[in-house]
């Protein structure tokens, strides 16, 4: 998982049982390395306000899934 907020940027290894936060305004991207598919669960609190909340930004890796 890659996260960037203002000038701070980090890449975090994710494995089963890992939990992390994505604060408001954070750019993020995730990907799987290896042959196993990645499954992730996302929860928003408070509830997601709607389509206008998310904005596409340049991530760390080139996307492999088309829009």
C-alpha positions, 0 to 999 in steps of 0.5 A: 500500500502506498500513501502520500499526504502533502510531502510525507510518502510511504509504502507499507507491506500488507499481509493478512491481518494488517489494518491501516488508515487512509486519512482524509486527503491522502493519496493512496494506491495498492497492488499485489505482487506475486501469483495470489490475488489481493483481497481488501476490505474498506470501511468509511466512517462516517459513511462515504458522502458520494461520487464527488468525494474521490479524485483520481491522482497519479499513484506510485505504480502504473495502473494494471486495471483499466478504468 
